[in-house]
């Protein structure tokens, strides 16, 4: 059963994470990184600012400034939905039919009734408002460490 959370905009900077379904390396399999950058560009066009991000093979972390006229829950939900369409398209191009079938069969019958065809992402995402400089710095350290280790520096 999915747990869906709604975030208010009392705070305008959020630490966010979203994850591929069952932690499958969908971003890596489909070389999807450029599409996530494009989604970040769409967020910027809507007045958001991407402060930091790390894209892993099966999940993404980012710190984002959300202006008062936008809603983090809607922005991420819409982004995940459109990214899911693109991931399906790429999986078809790559002829990853076994994986597509797995993602299709995992959809709950009630979700199928409303048109959902594949599970590409975990049902919810994390969005934690950044209340303090300490919290912000802790997350920056995580990003720097991941980038440092990931680049073999």
C-alpha positions in Angstrom: 0.0 0.0 0.0 1.4 3.3 -1.0 2.0 6.2 1.5 1.5 9.5 -0.1 2.6 12.7 1.6 1.7 16.2 0.9 4.2 19.0 1.6 3.2 22.5 2.3 5.2 25.5 1.3 5.9 26.9 4.8 9.5 26.5 3.9 10.8 27.1 0.5 14.0 24.9 0.4 13.6 21.2 0.5 15.8 18.1 0.6 14.1 15.6 -1.8 14.6 12.0 -2.8 12.7 9.8 -5.2 13.5 6.2 -6.0 12.9 3.8 -8.9 10.5 1.0 -8.3 12.0 -1.8 -6.1 15.4 0.0 -6.3 15.8 -1.2 -9.9 18.7 0.7 -11.7 16.3 2.2 -14.3 18.3 5.4 -14.6 21.5 3.4 -15.4 19.8 0.8 -17.7 18.2 3.6 -19.8 21.0 6.2 -19.5 18.3 8.5 -18.2 20.5 11.1 -16.6 20.0 13.8 -19.3 16.2 13.5 -18.9 16.5 14.3 -15.2 18.6 17.3 -16.1 15.8 18.4 -18.5 13.3 18.0 -15.7 15.5 20.2 -13.5 15.4 22.8 -16.4 11.6 22.7 -16.3 11.7 23.3 -12.6 13.9 26.3 -13.1 11.5 27.6 -15.8 8.8 27.5 -13.1 10.9 29.7 -10.7 12.5 26.9 -8.8 16.3 26.7 -8.1 18.2 23.5 -8.0 20.8 24.0 -5.2 22.5 20.6 -5.4 21.8 17.2 -6.7 23.1 13.6 -7.0 21.7 11.2 -9.5 22.4 7.6 -8.6 21.6 4.5 -10.8 18.2 4.0 -9.1 17.4 7.2 -7.1 17.9 10.9 -7.1 18.6 13.3 -4.2 18.3 17.1 -4.7 18.0 20.3 -2.7 15.6 22.7 -4.3 14.2 26.2 -3.7 10.5 26.3 -4.3 8.9 29.7 -4.8 5.7 30.4 -2.9 3.5 30.0 -6.0 4.6 26.4 -6.6 3.9 23.1 -4.7 6.7 20.6 -4.2 4.3 17.6 -4.2 2.8 18.5 -7.5 6.1 19.3 -9.1 7.7 16.0 -8.2 4.6 14.0 -8.9 4.3 15.5 -12.4 8.0 15.1 -13.0 7.9 11.4 -12.0 4.9 10.8 -14.2 6.4 12.3 -17.3 9.8 10.7 -16.6 8.0 7.3 -16.3 6.6 7.7 -19.9 10.2 8.4 -21.1 11.6 5.4 -19.2 9.0 3.1 -20.8 9.9 4.4 -24.2 13.6 3.9 -23.6 13.0 0.3 -22.2 11.1 -0.5 -25.4 13.8 0.9 -27.6 16.3 -1.3 -25.7 14.0 -4.3 -26.0 13.9 -4.8 -22.2 10.6 -6.6 -22.5 11.2 -8.9 -19.4 11.8 -5.8 -17.3 8.8 -4.0 -18.8 6.6 -7.0 -18.0 7.8 -7.0 -14.4 7.0 -3.4 -14.1 3.6 -3.9 -15.7 2.6 -6.9 -13.6 3.5 -5.0 -10.4 0.8 -2.5 -10.9 -2.1 -2.8 -8.4 -5.5 -3.7 -10.1 -7.1 -0.5 -8.7 -4.3 1.6 -10.2 -4.8 -0.2 -13.5 -8.4 0.9 -13.5 -7.3 4.5 -13.5 -4.9 3.9 -16.4 -1.5 3.2 -14.7 0.4 0.7 -16.9 3.8 0.4 -15.2 5.5 1.0 -11.8 8.6 3.1 -12.5 9.0 4.7 -9.1 8.3 4.0 -5.5 4.8 5.4 -4.8 6.0 8.4 -2.7 9.0 10.6 -2.3 10.8 12.3 0.5 10.7 16.1 0.8 12.1 17.5 4.0 12.0 21.2 4.5 15.4 22.6 5.4 14.9 24.5 8.7 18.5 25.3 9.6 21.9 25.9 8.2 23.1 22.8 10.1 20.6 20.6 8.2 21.7 22.2 4.9 25.4 21.6 5.6 24.8 18.0 6.6 23.2 17.4 3.2 25.9 19.3 1.3 28.5 17.0 3.0 26.6 14.0 1.8 26.6 15.3 -1.8 30.3 16.2 -1.7 31.2 12.8 -0.3 29.1 10.9 -3.0 30.6 13.1 -5.7 34.1 12.6 -4.3 33.7 8.8 -4.1 31.8 8.5 -7.4 34.5 10.4 -9.4 37.4 8.5 -7.7 39.0 11.8 -6.7 
